[in-house]
Amino acid sequence: MPGKSNRPLIGISMRYDWRQEYFYLRQTYAEAVYGSGGLPIYIPLFPEDEFLGPLCDRLDGIVLAGSNSDVEPLRYGADPLPKLGDVLPRRDETDARLIDLAESKSIPLLGICYGMQALNVRRGGTLIQDIETQVDSPIKHMQGDVYVRHCHKIDILDGTLVSELAGGTSTTVNSHHHQAIERLGSNLTPVAWASDGIIEAVVDDSSDNWVLGVQWHPEVGWESDPLSRAIFSTFLEAVDQRD
């Protein structure tokens, strides 16, 4: 696939540093998409239909990247708890509009970490604002800066997309998050869990469109990790099969 002359365009939502006023994103997202056959396009956080609509008309796939911000709790009807991190409304709103456009235009969608949480909230679900203080006997999901290290096990529902990609019903993943899905959004099915019950992956089997959310970071170490490579290659296959 990397040798194709006409690579599909894959939009990836960026992060924003409000203190210094610049958009940014770790290079591994672009590397994983490009290495899997796509042409990565970083999407600046302009939550405007006049920008995102024409852009999505040209995109073949969308990746909702991770973020150093938390989803605004008011978006799912909750008050902020003490351990809530920074919120970034322009990121929340940009991802929400990208999710709507992906659905309306049948664009394959891959949500990573915060991206999976944003998908769940947009579908009407809620979030655990801080795993450590809200979950009984939690494991450590915030592993620190060495993202490539696989730090905990996940159990995967047999017969699902993720079990096919993992080649079984159990594997290990890297992890860097303190929030998680609480109540599931509409048409999202959980297919993987950590040992403390945290949902680690969701799919949408309600339509023909390809939708996958994972709580870990397959864009980190994707070249050496079989599951990470399979996630991106299968995402690009779904993009190629799109009408």
N, C-alpha and C positions, 0 to 999 in steps of 0.2 A: 503493500500500500504506500509506503513513503515515496516510492518512485512515480506515483501517479502525477500526470501533468495538470490535472484539474482537481485540486484538493477541495473538499467541502469546507465552507466557512463555518467556524465554530466560535461563537461569541462567549466570552468569559467575563463575568461581572468583577469589577475591581474593588479595591479598598480605598479608604479616604483618610488622610491625616488632616483633621480640621485645625490643628494647631499651626501647621505649616502650609495648609491649603494646597495639598497635592494628592493626585490619584496614584496608586501603586498596587503592585501584586507580585508575589514571589514568582520567579522565573519557572519553577517546576510545573506550573499549570500549562504554560505555553509549550514547554518541552514534552510533556506527556501527550498533549493533543497533537503536536507536530510529529512526534515520534510514532504516533498511532495512525498517521495518515491524514490528519486534518490541518487546516490553516487557521491558527489561533488569532482571534481578534479581541483585544482587551476592550471592554465596554466601560467608558467613563460613567460616573453616577449622575446622569441627567434624567431624573424621573419625569420625563415629559413625553407624551404620546407623539408629538411632532418629531422627536428624535428617535424614540425606541420603535415606533411603528414601521417607518421606512427601513430602519436598520434590520429589524426582524424579517422583513420581506426578502432580504438578501441572505440571511443566515440559514444554515442547514442544520445546526444543532446549537444548544445552549448549555453551558456549564455554570451553575451557581457556585462560586468559589467559597471557601471559608472566609471568616472575617475576624478581626480583633474586637468586634463590637457584639453586643447582645441585641436580639430582637426586642423592640419596644413593647413592654408588657401590655400597654393600653391597646395594642393591636389584637390581643386575644382576651381583652376584658379583665385584666388583672392589674393590681397595684404593684409598684416596684418593691421588692424585698431588699433587705440590707446588703446582700451579697451580689446583687445585680451589678454587672459591669457597665462600661460605657455603652450608650446607645447612639445610633447614627441614623436618624430618620431618612436621609437621602439614600442610604444603602437599603434600608427596609423597603422603601417605596419603589426604588428601581427594581429590586428583585421581585416584588409583588407584581409589578407590571410585566416583567419578563415572563413570569409564571403564567399570567393571563394570556399573553401573546403566544407563548409556546403551546398552550392548550387550544387556543382558537385557530392557530395555523398548523397544528399537528407537527410541531418541531420537537424532536427528541430532546429530553431534558435529563441532565445529570446533576444532582444536588450533593455537594460535599460539605460535611460538617454543618456550619452555619447555614449553608444552602439547603440542606435537608430540613433544618428547623424552620427556615423561612417558608419552604414549601408546605410544611405541616400547618403553620399558622395561616397561610393564605387559603388553605383548604378548610379553615374553621377549627383547627386543633389548638391545643395549648402546650405550654412548655414548663418544665421544671426549671426554675430560674437559677438554682444552684444545687448541684447533685449532693455535694458534701453535707449541706445543712438540711436537705429535704428528703433524702433517701436513707432508709434504714440499712445499715451495714454496707455502705457503698465501697466499691473498689476505687482505685486511683485512675481517673480518666484524663487528668491533666498531667501528662508525663514530662513536660518541660520542653526545652529547645531541641533536643535530639529527636526530631520527628521520625526519622527513618527506623528507629528501633521498635520492634513489635513488643508491646508491653502487656497485653492481656488477650485472653481467649474470647471468642464468640461462638455461640451455638446457632446453627443455621437450619431453617425449616427445610426438610427434604423435599425435593421435587420443585424447587423454586429457581428463579433465575440466578440468585446468589449461590445456591448450593451447586448449580451447574458450573458457574464460573470458578468456584472454590474447589471443585472436584470432591466434595464431601459435605458433611454437616458440622464440621468444626474446623476452625483455623485461628490464627492469631493476627492481630492488627496493631498498627500504631494508633495513638490517641492524643488529642489535644483539645479538650472541651470541658466546660463546667456546667453547661446546660444540656437538656435532652428533651425528647418528646414526652409529654405527659398524656394528654388525651389526643387520640389520633384524629387527623382531619379526614374529610370525606374522601372515599375511594382510595385510601391509602391502606395497604396491608403490611403489617410488620413481618419480616422474614428472617431477622437475626437479632440476637440478644446477648448482652454481657451477663456474667454470672450474678450480678446484682439486680437483674431485671431491666436494665436500661436498653431501650430499643436501639439497635445498631444499624438497621437497614430497613427500608420500606420500598415497595413497588406499587404501581397503579395498574391493576389488571382489568380496569373497568372500560378501557377504550383500546383502540388499536395503536395509540401513540406510546412510544417507549419512554417510560419514566422510572428512574431509579434514584433513591437517596441513600447515601451511606454516611455514617457518623465519624468514620475515620478519614485518613488522608491518603488515598491511592495515588495522588500525583507526586507524593514523596517516595522515592525509591522504586518507582514504577518499573524501571529497567530490570531490576533484579527480583522483583516480587511477582510470582505468577498470577495471583489474584488481581493485583493492581493492573498488570498488563491486560488481563482478560476483561476487566471493567472498561478500560478505554478502548480496546479493540472491538468489543461488542457494541459499545456506544457508537463508534464510527461505522460499524456494520449496519446498525439501525439507521444511521444518517444516510448511508448509501442506498438503503432500501426504501427511503422515503419517496413518495410519489412527487 
